[in-house]
């Protein structure tokens, strides 16, 4: 498992350098791409999927607490942690939208 995560991290780092490379000054930019529209579409997709994921997590937590009320505290902690991580996707996308526009 650790080797797969390490391989994934190395792959992301290797792919990030060409993606973030800048063109030299005075070079053509490659056309008129409407990045604001693309970013807004990405925000819509991220928000929709975050809503679906949060509803699924809340439903699973309610079901788990209903089946085992004694484990409600640990289920609640896991629910809050997962909701924070899910919501961070939408917030990161929102930051990217404001950086692009």
Secondary structure, 3 states (H helix, E strand, C coil): CHHHHHHHHHHHHHHHHHHCCCCCCCCCCCCCCCHHHHHHHHHHHHHHHHHHHHHHHHHHHHHHHHHCHHHHHHHHHHHHHHHHHHHHHHHHHHHHHHHHC
